[in-house]
Amino acid sequence: MPRYYFSLANDLSFDDIDGLELSNLAAARSEAIGLARDLMRLQPERRDWSGCTVRVSDDEQNVLFDLPFLEAEDG
């Protein structure tokens, strides 16, 4: 199973060094959306998420996609 890495980029950056084994890219996208939503829920006082993204990479550090937090907002 492929391993995906979920790094955060905003005013502070966090590089995922462990990653997660997931079945495919669609599962990685769902995980990235869940991560962004969880972080937005943990900091409800923060109103501007426009500069925050989840960067998803593979084992060879190839960037597969960037998911802006605003694309992950609940309905």
mmCIF file of the N, C-alpha and C atoms, coordinates in Angstrom:
data_MODEL
# 
_entry.id   MODEL 
# 
loop_
_atom_site.group_PDB 
_atom_site.id 
_atom_site.type_symbol 
_atom_site.label_atom_id 
_atom_site.label_alt_id 
_atom_site.label_comp_id 
_atom_site.label_asym_id 
_atom_site.label_entity_id 
_atom_site.label_seq_id 
_atom_site.pdbx_PDB_ins_code 
_atom_site.Cartn_x 
_atom_site.Cartn_y 
_atom_site.Cartn_z 
_atom_site.occupancy 
_atom_site.B_iso_or_equiv 
_atom_site.pdbx_formal_charge 
_atom_site.auth_seq_id 
_atom_site.auth_comp_id 
_atom_site.auth_asym_id 
_atom_site.auth_atom_id 
_atom_site.pdbx_PDB_model_num 
ATOM 1   N N  . MET A 1 1  ? 0.846   -1.184 0.000  1.00 0.00 ? 1  MET A N  1 
ATOM 2   C CA . MET A 1 1  ? 0.000   0.000  0.000  1.00 0.00 ? 1  MET A CA 1 
ATOM 3   C C  . MET A 1 1  ? 0.889   1.244  0.000  1.00 0.00 ? 1  MET A C  1 
ATOM 4   N N  . PRO A 1 2  ? 0.535   2.248  -0.787 1.00 0.00 ? 2  PRO A N  1 
ATOM 5   C CA . PRO A 1 2  ? 1.359   3.463  -0.833 1.00 0.00 ? 2  PRO A CA 1 
ATOM 6   C C  . PRO A 1 2  ? 1.276   4.269  0.465  1.00 0.00 ? 2  PRO A C  1 
ATOM 7   N N  . ARG A 1 3  ? 2.342   4.992  0.741  1.00 0.00 ? 3  ARG A N  1 
ATOM 8   C CA . ARG A 1 3  ? 2.401   5.872  1.912  1.00 0.00 ? 3  ARG A CA 1 
ATOM 9   C C  . ARG A 1 3  ? 2.304   7.312  1.425  1.00 0.00 ? 3  ARG A C  1 
ATOM 10  N N  . TYR A 1 4  ? 1.459   8.082  2.107  1.00 0.00 ? 4  TYR A N  1 
ATOM 11  C CA . TYR A 1 4  ? 1.236   9.490  1.783  1.00 0.00 ? 4  TYR A CA 1 
ATOM 12  C C  . TYR A 1 4  ? 1.635   10.336 2.981  1.00 0.00 ? 4  TYR A C  1 
ATOM 13  N N  . TYR A 1 5  ? 2.172   11.516 2.694  1.00 0.00 ? 5  TYR A N  1 
ATOM 14  C CA . TYR A 1 5  ? 2.633   12.443 3.723  1.00 0.00 ? 5  TYR A CA 1 
ATOM 15  C C  . TYR A 1 5  ? 1.804   13.716 3.639  1.00 0.00 ? 5  TYR A C  1 
ATOM 16  N N  . PHE A 1 6  ? 1.381   14.220 4.809  1.00 0.00 ? 6  PHE A N  1 
ATOM 17  C CA . PHE A 1 6  ? 0.470   15.355 4.894  1.00 0.00 ? 6  PHE A CA 1 
ATOM 18  C C  . PHE A 1 6  ? 1.153   16.485 5.644  1.00 0.00 ? 6  PHE A C  1 
ATOM 19  N N  . SER A 1 7  ? 1.731   17.406 4.919  1.00 0.00 ? 7  SER A N  1 
ATOM 20  C CA . SER A 1 7  ? 2.429   18.540 5.523  1.00 0.00 ? 7  SER A CA 1 
ATOM 21  C C  . SER A 1 7  ? 1.525   19.762 5.502  1.00 0.00 ? 7  SER A C  1 
ATOM 22  N N  . LEU A 1 8  ? 1.725   20.635 6.471  1.00 0.00 ? 8  LEU A N  1 
ATOM 23  C CA . LEU A 1 8  ? 0.918   21.847 6.588  1.00 0.00 ? 8  LEU A CA 1 
ATOM 24  C C  . LEU A 1 8  ? 1.762   23.057 6.241  1.00 0.00 ? 8  LEU A C  1 
ATOM 25  N N  . ALA A 1 9  ? 1.154   23.983 5.549  1.00 0.00 ? 9  ALA A N  1 
ATOM 26  C CA . ALA A 1 9  ? 1.827   25.241 5.229  1.00 0.00 ? 9  ALA A CA 1 
ATOM 27  C C  . ALA A 1 9  ? 0.878   26.384 5.532  1.00 0.00 ? 9  ALA A C  1 
ATOM 28  N N  . ASN A 1 10 ? 1.332   27.270 6.383  1.00 0.00 ? 10 ASN A N  1 
ATOM 29  C CA . ASN A 1 10 ? 0.627   28.520 6.707  1.00 0.00 ? 10 ASN A CA 1 
ATOM 30  C C  . ASN A 1 10 ? 1.655   29.438 7.347  1.00 0.00 ? 10 ASN A C  1 
ATOM 31  N N  . ASP A 1 11 ? 1.261   30.198 8.359  1.00 0.00 ? 11 ASP A N  1 
ATOM 32  C CA . ASP A 1 11 ? 2.237   31.050 9.028  1.00 0.00 ? 11 ASP A CA 1 
ATOM 33  C C  . ASP A 1 11 ? 3.300   30.210 9.753  1.00 0.00 ? 11 ASP A C  1 
ATOM 34  N N  . LEU A 1 12 ? 2.972   28.983 10.087 1.00 0.00 ? 12 LEU A N  1 
ATOM 35  C CA . LEU A 1 12 ? 3.919   27.996 10.600 1.00 0.00 ? 12 LEU A CA 1 
ATOM 36  C C  . LEU A 1 12 ? 3.823   26.777 9.693  1.00 0.00 ? 12 LEU A C  1 
ATOM 37  N N  . SER A 1 13 ? 4.922   26.067 9.532  1.00 0.00 ? 13 SER A N  1 
ATOM 38  C CA . SER A 1 13 ? 4.886   24.873 8.699  1.00 0.00 ? 13 SER A CA 1 
ATOM 39  C C  . SER A 1 13 ? 5.143   23.638 9.544  1.00 0.00 ? 13 SER A C  1 
ATOM 40  N N  . PHE A 1 14 ? 4.563   22.544 9.123  1.00 0.00 ? 14 PHE A N  1 
ATOM 41  C CA . PHE A 1 14 ? 4.745   21.260 9.783  1.00 0.00 ? 14 PHE A CA 1 
ATOM 42  C C  . PHE A 1 14 ? 4.930   20.209 8.701  1.00 0.00 ? 14 PHE A C  1 
ATOM 43  N N  . ASP A 1 15 ? 6.072   19.519 8.727  1.00 0.00 ? 15 ASP A N  1 
ATOM 44  C CA . ASP A 1 15 ? 6.333   18.457 7.767  1.00 0.00 ? 15 ASP A CA 1 
ATOM 45  C C  . ASP A 1 15 ? 6.021   17.110 8.407  1.00 0.00 ? 15 ASP A C  1 
ATOM 46  N N  . ASP A 1 16 ? 5.193   16.344 7.751  1.00 0.00 ? 16 ASP A N  1 
ATOM 47  C CA . ASP A 1 16 ? 4.835   15.002 8.194  1.00 0.00 ? 16 ASP A CA 1 
ATOM 48  C C  . ASP A 1 16 ? 6.006   14.073 7.886  1.00 0.00 ? 16 ASP A C  1 
ATOM 49  N N  . ILE A 1 17 ? 6.588   13.465 8.909  1.00 0.00 ? 17 ILE A N  1 
ATOM 50  C CA . ILE A 1 17 ? 7.715   12.560 8.692  1.00 0.00 ? 17 ILE A CA 1 
ATOM 51  C C  . ILE A 1 17 ? 7.303   11.091 8.775  1.00 0.00 ? 17 ILE A C  1 
ATOM 52  N N  . ASP A 1 18 ? 6.082   10.827 9.236  1.00 0.00 ? 18 ASP A N  1 
ATOM 53  C CA . ASP A 1 18 ? 5.616   9.448  9.389  1.00 0.00 ? 18 ASP A CA 1 
ATOM 54  C C  . ASP A 1 18 ? 4.747   8.986  8.222  1.00 0.00 ? 18 ASP A C  1 
ATOM 55  N N  . GLY A 1 19 ? 3.855   9.838  7.785  1.00 0.00 ? 19 GLY A N  1 
ATOM 56  C CA . GLY A 1 19 ? 2.949   9.479  6.710  1.00 0.00 ? 19 GLY A CA 1 
ATOM 57  C C  . GLY A 1 19 ? 1.927   8.440  7.125  1.00 0.00 ? 19 GLY A C  1 
ATOM 58  N N  . LEU A 1 20 ? 1.048   8.122  6.196  1.00 0.00 ? 20 LEU A N  1 
ATOM 59  C CA . LEU A 1 20 ? 0.007   7.114  6.407  1.00 0.00 ? 20 LEU A CA 1 
ATOM 60  C C  . LEU A 1 20 ? -0.061  6.219  5.187  1.00 0.00 ? 20 LEU A C  1 
ATOM 61  N N  . GLU A 1 21 ? -0.250  4.931  5.434  1.00 0.00 ? 21 GLU A N  1 
ATOM 62  C CA . GLU A 1 21 ? -0.497  4.018  4.330  1.00 0.00 ? 21 GLU A CA 1 
ATOM 63  C C  . GLU A 1 21 ? -1.977  4.059  4.009  1.00 0.00 ? 21 GLU A C  1 
ATOM 64  N N  . LEU A 1 22 ? -2.287  4.383  2.775  1.00 0.00 ? 22 LEU A N  1 
ATOM 65  C CA . LEU A 1 22 ? -3.673  4.465  2.326  1.00 0.00 ? 22 LEU A CA 1 
ATOM 66  C C  . LEU A 1 22 ? -3.792  3.757  0.981  1.00 0.00 ? 22 LEU A C  1 
ATOM 67  N N  . SER A 1 23 ? -4.997  3.358  0.655  1.00 0.00 ? 23 SER A N  1 
ATOM 68  C CA . SER A 1 23 ? -5.207  2.531  -0.534 1.00 0.00 ? 23 SER A CA 1 
ATOM 69  C C  . SER A 1 23 ? -4.957  3.250  -1.856 1.00 0.00 ? 23 SER A C  1 
ATOM 70  N N  . ASN A 1 24 ? -5.258  4.572  -1.911 1.00 0.00 ? 24 ASN A N  1 
ATOM 71  C CA . ASN A 1 24 ? -5.112  5.275  -3.188 1.00 0.00 ? 24 ASN A CA 1 
ATOM 72  C C  . ASN A 1 24 ? -5.151  6.786  -2.973 1.00 0.00 ? 24 ASN A C  1 
ATOM 73  N N  . LEU A 1 25 ? -5.030  7.508  -4.066 1.00 0.00 ? 25 LEU A N  1 
ATOM 74  C CA . LEU A 1 25 ? -4.995  8.969  -4.013 1.00 0.00 ? 25 LEU A CA 1 
ATOM 75  C C  . LEU A 1 25 ? -6.319  9.554  -3.515 1.00 0.00 ? 25 LEU A C  1 
ATOM 76  N N  . ALA A 1 26 ? -7.427  8.918  -3.852 1.00 0.00 ? 26 ALA A N  1 
ATOM 77  C CA . ALA A 1 26 ? -8.728  9.392  -3.370 1.00 0.00 ? 26 ALA A CA 1 
ATOM 78  C C  . ALA A 1 26 ? -8.807  9.304  -1.847 1.00 0.00 ? 26 ALA A C  1 
ATOM 79  N N  . ALA A 1 27 ? -8.267  8.249  -1.277 1.00 0.00 ? 27 ALA A N  1 
ATOM 80  C CA . ALA A 1 27 ? -8.241  8.112  0.184  1.00 0.00 ? 27 ALA A CA 1 
ATOM 81  C C  . ALA A 1 27 ? -7.330  9.172  0.798  1.00 0.00 ? 27 ALA A C  1 
ATOM 82  N N  . ALA A 1 28 ? -6.223  9.490  0.118  1.00 0.00 ? 28 ALA A N  1 
ATOM 83  C CA . ALA A 1 28 ? -5.326  10.541 0.603  1.00 0.00 ? 28 ALA A CA 1 
ATOM 84  C C  . ALA A 1 28 ? -6.021  11.897 0.572  1.00 0.00 ? 28 ALA A C  1 
ATOM 85  N N  . ARG A 1 29 ? -6.803  12.153 -0.458 1.00 0.00 ? 29 ARG A N  1 
ATOM 86  C CA . ARG A 1 29 ? -7.546  13.416 -0.532 1.00 0.00 ? 29 ARG A CA 1 
ATOM 87  C C  . ARG A 1 29 ? -8.570  13.510 0.598  1.00 0.00 ? 29 ARG A C  1 
ATOM 88  N N  . SER A 1 30 ? -9.270  12.429 0.881  1.00 0.00 ? 30 SER A N  1 
ATOM 89  C CA . SER A 1 30 ? -10.232 12.411 1.993  1.00 0.00 ? 30 SER A CA 1 
ATOM 90  C C  . SER A 1 30 ? -9.530  12.676 3.318  1.00 0.00 ? 30 SER A C  1 
ATOM 91  N N  . GLU A 1 31 ? -8.360  12.091 3.488  1.00 0.00 ? 31 GLU A N  1 
ATOM 92  C CA . GLU A 1 31 ? -7.583  12.302 4.716  1.00 0.00 ? 31 GLU A CA 1 
ATOM 93  C C  . GLU A 1 31 ? -7.150  13.765 4.834  1.00 0.00 ? 31 GLU A C  1 
ATOM 94  N N  . ALA A 1 32 ? -6.718  14.365 3.743  1.00 0.00 ? 32 ALA A N  1 
ATOM 95  C CA . ALA A 1 32 ? -6.306  15.775 3.747  1.00 0.00 ? 32 ALA A CA 1 
ATOM 96  C C  . ALA A 1 32 ? -7.481  16.679 4.095  1.00 0.00 ? 32 ALA A C  1 
ATOM 97  N N  . ILE A 1 33 ? -8.648  16.396 3.548  1.00 0.00 ? 33 ILE A N  1 
ATOM 98  C CA . ILE A 1 33 ? -9.853  17.174 3.865  1.00 0.00 ? 33 ILE A CA 1 
ATOM 99  C C  . ILE A 1 33 ? -10.185 17.044 5.342  1.00 0.00 ? 33 ILE A C  1 
ATOM 100 N N  . GLY A 1 34 ? -10.131 15.830 5.871  1.00 0.00 ? 34 GLY A N  1 
ATOM 101 C CA . GLY A 1 34 ? -10.407 15.617 7.292  1.00 0.00 ? 34 GLY A CA 1 
ATOM 102 C C  . GLY A 1 34 ? -9.419  16.335 8.185  1.00 0.00 ? 34 GLY A C  1 
ATOM 103 N N  . LEU A 1 35 ? -8.145  16.324 7.817  1.00 0.00 ? 35 LEU A N  1 
ATOM 104 C CA . LEU A 1 35 ? -7.119  17.022 8.596  1.00 0.00 ? 35 LEU A CA 1 
ATOM 105 C C  . LEU A 1 35 ? -7.398  18.520 8.630  1.00 0.00 ? 35 LEU A C  1 
ATOM 106 N N  . ALA A 1 36 ? -7.675  19.101 7.473  1.00 0.00 ? 36 ALA A N  1 
ATOM 107 C CA . ALA A 1 36 ? -7.963  20.538 7.416  1.00 0.00 ? 36 ALA A CA 1 
ATOM 108 C C  . ALA A 1 36 ? -9.196  20.881 8.239  1.00 0.00 ? 36 ALA A C  1 
ATOM 109 N N  . ARG A 1 37 ? -10.247 20.095 8.119  1.00 0.00 ? 37 ARG A N  1 
ATOM 110 C CA . ARG A 1 37 ? -11.478 20.351 8.880  1.00 0.00 ? 37 ARG A CA 1 
ATOM 111 C C  . ARG A 1 37 ? -11.237 20.242 10.378 1.00 0.00 ? 37 ARG A C  1 
ATOM 112 N N  . ASP A 1 38 ? -10.474 19.231 10.790 1.00 0.00 ? 38 ASP A N  1 
ATOM 113 C CA . ASP A 1 38 ? -10.167 19.073 12.217 1.00 0.00 ? 38 ASP A CA 1 
ATOM 114 C C  . ASP A 1 38 ? -9.408  20.270 12.758 1.00 0.00 ? 38 ASP A C  1 
ATOM 115 N N  . LEU A 1 39 ? -8.422  20.738 12.011 1.00 0.00 ? 39 LEU A N  1 
ATOM 116 C CA . LEU A 1 39 ? -7.640  21.881 12.476 1.00 0.00 ? 39 LEU A CA 1 
ATOM 117 C C  . LEU A 1 39 ? -8.492  23.151 12.545 1.00 0.00 ? 39 LEU A C  1 
ATOM 118 N N  . MET A 1 40 ? -9.388  23.332 11.586 1.00 0.00 ? 40 MET A N  1 
ATOM 119 C CA . MET A 1 40 ? -10.272 24.507 11.629 1.00 0.00 ? 40 MET A CA 1 
ATOM 120 C C  . MET A 1 40 ? -11.215 24.439 12.827 1.00 0.00 ? 40 MET A C  1 
ATOM 121 N N  . ARG A 1 41 ? -11.657 23.235 13.182 1.00 0.00 ? 41 ARG A N  1 
ATOM 122 C CA . ARG A 1 41 ? -12.534 23.075 14.355 1.00 0.00 ? 41 ARG A CA 1 
ATOM 123 C C  . ARG A 1 41 ? -11.778 23.312 15.660 1.00 0.00 ? 41 ARG A C  1 
ATOM 124 N N  . LEU A 1 42 ? -10.487 22.958 15.675 1.00 0.00 ? 42 LEU A N  1 
ATOM 125 C CA . LEU A 1 42 ? -9.682  23.140 16.886 1.00 0.00 ? 42 LEU A CA 1 
ATOM 126 C C  . LEU A 1 42 ? -9.361  24.609 17.160 1.00 0.00 ? 42 LEU A C  1 
ATOM 127 N N  . GLN A 1 43 ? -9.418  25.440 16.127 1.00 0.00 ? 43 GLN A N  1 
ATOM 128 C CA . GLN A 1 43 ? -9.114  26.865 16.269 1.00 0.00 ? 43 GLN A CA 1 
ATOM 129 C C  . GLN A 1 43 ? -10.253 27.703 15.692 1.00 0.00 ? 43 GLN A C  1 
ATOM 130 N N  . PRO A 1 44 ? -11.431 27.629 16.308 1.00 0.00 ? 44 PRO A N  1 
ATOM 131 C CA . PRO A 1 44 ? -12.583 28.351 15.740 1.00 0.00 ? 44 PRO A CA 1 
ATOM 132 C C  . PRO A 1 44 ? -12.427 29.872 15.767 1.00 0.00 ? 44 PRO A C  1 
ATOM 133 N N  . GLU A 1 45 ? -11.564 30.388 16.629 1.00 0.00 ? 45 GLU A N  1 
ATOM 134 C CA . GLU A 1 45 ? -11.379 31.843 16.719 1.00 0.00 ? 45 GLU A CA 1 
ATOM 135 C C  . GLU A 1 45 ? -10.604 32.397 15.526 1.00 0.00 ? 45 GLU A C  1 
ATOM 136 N N  . ARG A 1 46 ? -9.870  31.531 14.866 1.00 0.00 ? 46 ARG A N  1 
ATOM 137 C CA . ARG A 1 46 ? -9.129  31.976 13.681 1.00 0.00 ? 46 ARG A CA 1 
ATOM 138 C C  . ARG A 1 46 ? -10.111 32.078 12.512 1.00 0.00 ? 46 ARG A C  1 
ATOM 139 N N  . ARG A 1 47 ? -10.155 33.207 11.893 1.00 0.00 ? 47 ARG A N  1 
ATOM 140 C CA . ARG A 1 47 ? -11.150 33.417 10.848 1.00 0.00 ? 47 ARG A CA 1 
ATOM 141 C C  . ARG A 1 47 ? -10.572 33.348 9.435  1.00 0.00 ? 47 ARG A C  1 
ATOM 142 N N  . ASP A 1 48 ? -9.292  33.577 9.291  1.00 0.00 ? 48 ASP A N  1 
ATOM 143 C CA . ASP A 1 48 ? -8.698  33.605 7.952  1.00 0.00 ? 48 ASP A CA 1 
ATOM 144 C C  . ASP A 1 48 ? -7.853  32.353 7.726  1.00 0.00 ? 48 ASP A C  1 
ATOM 145 N N  . TRP A 1 49 ? -8.402  31.414 6.998  1.00 0.00 ? 49 TRP A N  1 
ATOM 146 C CA . TRP A 1 49 ? -7.706  30.175 6.666  1.00 0.00 ? 49 TRP A CA 1 
ATOM 147 C C  . TRP A 1 49 ? -7.187  30.210 5.230  1.00 0.00 ? 49 TRP A C  1 
ATOM 148 N N  . SER A 1 50 ? -7.287  31.356 4.573  1.00 0.00 ? 50 SER A N  1 
ATOM 149 C CA . SER A 1 50 ? -6.982  31.430 3.146  1.00 0.00 ? 50 SER A CA 1 
ATOM 150 C C  . SER A 1 50 ? -5.529  31.093 2.811  1.00 0.00 ? 50 SER A C  1 
ATOM 151 N N  . GLY A 1 51 ? -4.613  31.272 3.730  1.00 0.00 ? 51 GLY A N  1 
ATOM 152 C CA . GLY A 1 51 ? -3.210  30.990 3.450  1.00 0.00 ? 51 GLY A CA 1 
ATOM 153 C C  . GLY A 1 51 ? -2.742  29.611 3.883  1.00 0.00 ? 51 GLY A C  1 
ATOM 154 N N  . CYS A 1 52 ? -3.672  28.775 4.329  1.00 0.00 ? 52 CYS A N  1 
ATOM 155 C CA . CYS A 1 52 ? -3.305  27.465 4.865  1.00 0.00 ? 52 CYS A CA 1 
ATOM 156 C C  . CYS A 1 52 ? -3.602  26.359 3.857  1.00 0.00 ? 52 CYS A C  1 
ATOM 157 N N  . THR A 1 53 ? -2.652  25.446 3.724  1.00 0.00 ? 53 THR A N  1 
ATOM 158 C CA . THR A 1 53 ? -2.839  24.312 2.824  1.00 0.00 ? 53 THR A CA 1 
ATOM 159 C C  . THR A 1 53 ? -2.313  23.025 3.449  1.00 0.00 ? 53 THR A C  1 
ATOM 160 N N  . VAL A 1 54 ? -2.854  21.922 2.982  1.00 0.00 ? 54 VAL A N  1 
ATOM 161 C CA . VAL A 1 54 ? -2.300  20.598 3.270  1.00 0.00 ? 54 VAL A CA 1 
ATOM 162 C C  . VAL A 1 54 ? -1.608  20.156 1.992  1.00 0.00 ? 54 VAL A C  1 
ATOM 163 N N  . ARG A 1 55 ? -0.318  19.888 2.085  1.00 0.00 ? 55 ARG A N  1 
ATOM 164 C CA . ARG A 1 55 ? 0.450   19.406 0.929  1.00 0.00 ? 55 ARG A CA 1 
ATOM 165 C C  . ARG A 1 55 ? 0.620   17.899 1.068  1.00 0.00 ? 55 ARG A C  1 
ATOM 166 N N  . VAL A 1 56 ? 0.176   17.169 0.071  1.00 0.00 ? 56 VAL A N  1 
ATOM 167 C CA . VAL A 1 56 ? 0.249   15.711 0.092  1.00 0.00 ? 56 VAL A CA 1 
ATOM 168 C C  . VAL A 1 56 ? 1.349   15.261 -0.862 1.00 0.00 ? 56 VAL A C  1 
ATOM 169 N N  . SER A 1 57 ? 2.268   14.451 -0.318 1.00 0.00 ? 57 SER A N  1 
ATOM 170 C CA . SER A 1 57 ? 3.425   13.967 -1.073 1.00 0.00 ? 57 SER A CA 1 
ATOM 171 C C  . SER A 1 57 ? 3.504   12.455 -0.972 1.00 0.00 ? 57 SER A C  1 
ATOM 172 N N  . ASP A 1 58 ? 4.309   11.877 -1.871 1.00 0.00 ? 58 ASP A N  1 
ATOM 173 C CA . ASP A 1 58 ? 4.527   10.434 -1.835 1.00 0.00 ? 58 ASP A CA 1 
ATOM 174 C C  . ASP A 1 58 ? 5.872   10.116 -1.186 1.00 0.00 ? 58 ASP A C  1 
ATOM 175 N N  . ASP A 1 59 ? 6.242   8.844  -1.199 1.00 0.00 ? 59 ASP A N  1 
ATOM 176 C CA . ASP A 1 59 ? 7.498   8.392  -0.574 1.00 0.00 ? 59 ASP A CA 1 
ATOM 177 C C  . ASP A 1 59 ? 8.744   9.043  -1.166 1.00 0.00 ? 59 ASP A C  1 
ATOM 178 N N  . GLU A 1 60 ? 8.676   9.448  -2.422 1.00 0.00 ? 60 GLU A N  1 
ATOM 179 C CA . GLU A 1 60 ? 9.826   10.075 -3.067 1.00 0.00 ? 60 GLU A CA 1 
ATOM 180 C C  . GLU A 1 60 ? 9.794   11.597 -2.960 1.00 0.00 ? 60 GLU A C  1 
ATOM 181 N N  . GLN A 1 61 ? 8.938   12.110 -2.089 1.00 0.00 ? 61 GLN A N  1 
ATOM 182 C CA . GLN A 1 61 ? 8.765   13.545 -1.842 1.00 0.00 ? 61 GLN A CA 1 
ATOM 183 C C  . GLN A 1 61 ? 8.225   14.294 -3.053 1.00 0.00 ? 61 GLN A C  1 
ATOM 184 N N  . ASN A 1 62 ? 7.556   13.591 -3.941 1.00 0.00 ? 62 ASN A N  1 
ATOM 185 C CA . ASN A 1 62 ? 6.862   14.244 -5.043 1.00 0.00 ? 62 ASN A CA 1 
ATOM 186 C C  . ASN A 1 62 ? 5.549   14.809 -4.523 1.00 0.00 ? 62 ASN A C  1 
ATOM 187 N N  . VAL A 1 63 ? 5.308   16.074 -4.777 1.00 0.00 ? 63 VAL A N  1 
ATOM 188 C CA . VAL A 1 63 ? 4.036   16.681 -4.357 1.00 0.00 ? 63 VAL A CA 1 
ATOM 189 C C  . VAL A 1 63 ? 2.946   16.164 -5.282 1.00 0.00 ? 63 VAL A C  1 
ATOM 190 N N  . LEU A 1 64 ? 1.931   15.559 -4.684 1.00 0.00 ? 64 LEU A N  1 
ATOM 191 C CA . LEU A 1 64 ? 0.816   15.015 -5.453 1.00 0.00 ? 64 LEU A CA 1 
ATOM 192 C C  . LEU A 1 64 ? -0.275  16.052 -5.635 1.00 0.00 ? 64 LEU A C  1 
ATOM 193 N N  . PHE A 1 65 ? -0.546  16.810 -4.567 1.00 0.00 ? 65 PHE A N  1 
ATOM 194 C CA . PHE A 1 65 ? -1.488  17.925 -4.662 1.00 0.00 ? 65 PHE A CA 1 
ATOM 195 C C  . PHE A 1 65 ? -1.401  18.781 -3.413 1.00 0.00 ? 65 PHE A C  1 
ATOM 196 N N  . ASP A 1 66 ? -1.872  20.016 -3.548 1.00 0.00 ? 66 ASP A N  1 
ATOM 197 C CA . ASP A 1 66 ? -2.044  20.932 -2.413 1.00 0.00 ? 66 ASP A CA 1 
ATOM 198 C C  . ASP A 1 66 ? -3.536  21.135 -2.234 1.00 0.00 ? 66 ASP A C  1 
ATOM 199 N N  . LEU A 1 67 ? -3.986  21.014 -1.005 1.00 0.00 ? 67 LEU A N  1 
ATOM 200 C CA . LEU A 1 67 ? -5.391  21.227 -0.704 1.00 0.00 ? 67 LEU A CA 1 
ATOM 201 C C  . LEU A 1 67 ? -5.526  22.475 0.173  1.00 0.00 ? 67 LEU A C  1 
ATOM 202 N N  . PRO A 1 68 ? -6.002  23.580 -0.389 1.00 0.00 ? 68 PRO A N  1 
ATOM 203 C CA . PRO A 1 68 ? -6.259  24.759 0.451  1.00 0.00 ? 68 PRO A CA 1 
ATOM 204 C C  . PRO A 1 68 ? -7.327  24.437 1.496  1.00 0.00 ? 68 PRO A C  1 
ATOM 205 N N  . PHE A 1 69 ? -7.119  24.908 2.700  1.00 0.00 ? 69 PHE A N  1 
ATOM 206 C CA . PHE A 1 69 ? -8.095  24.659 3.761  1.00 0.00 ? 69 PHE A CA 1 
ATOM 207 C C  . PHE A 1 69 ? -9.494  25.081 3.347  1.00 0.00 ? 69 PHE A C  1 
ATOM 208 N N  . LEU A 1 70 ? -9.609  26.181 2.629  1.00 0.00 ? 70 LEU A N  1 
ATOM 209 C CA . LEU A 1 70 ? -10.937 26.692 2.268  1.00 0.00 ? 70 LEU A CA 1 
ATOM 210 C C  . LEU A 1 70 ? -11.697 25.714 1.378  1.00 0.00 ? 70 LEU A C  1 
ATOM 211 N N  . GLU A 1 71 ? -10.994 24.853 0.650  1.00 0.00 ? 71 GLU A N  1 
ATOM 212 C CA . GLU A 1 71 ? -11.674 23.829 -0.156 1.00 0.00 ? 71 GLU A CA 1 
ATOM 213 C C  . GLU A 1 71 ? -12.241 22.717 0.718  1.00 0.00 ? 71 GLU A C  1 
ATOM 214 N N  . ALA A 1 72 ? -11.782 22.638 1.956  1.00 0.00 ? 72 ALA A N  1 
ATOM 215 C CA . ALA A 1 72 ? -12.215 21.569 2.861  1.00 0.00 ? 72 ALA A CA 1 
ATOM 216 C C  . ALA A 1 72 ? -13.335 22.009 3.800  1.00 0.00 ? 72 ALA A C  1 
ATOM 217 N N  . GLU A 1 73 ? -13.716 23.275 3.758  1.00 0.00 ? 73 GLU A N  1 
ATOM 218 C CA . GLU A 1 73 ? -14.741 23.773 4.682  1.00 0.00 ? 73 GLU A CA 1 
ATOM 219 C C  . GLU A 1 73 ? -16.017 22.971 4.545  1.00 0.00 ? 73 GLU A C  1 
ATOM 220 N N  . ASP A 1 74 ? -16.653 22.729 5.695  1.00 0.00 ? 74 ASP A N  1 
ATOM 221 C CA . ASP A 1 74 ? -17.953 22.052 5.704  1.00 0.00 ? 74 ASP A CA 1 
ATOM 222 C C  . ASP A 1 74 ? -18.968 22.935 5.008  1.00 0.00 ? 74 ASP A C  1 
ATOM 223 N N  . GLY A 1 75 ? -19.772 22.289 4.149  1.00 0.00 ? 75 GLY A N  1 
ATOM 224 C CA . GLY A 1 75 ? -20.882 22.902 3.455  1.00 0.00 ? 75 GLY A CA 1 
ATOM 225 C C  . GLY A 1 75 ? -21.024 24.311 3.629  1.00 0.00 ? 75 GLY A C  1 
# 
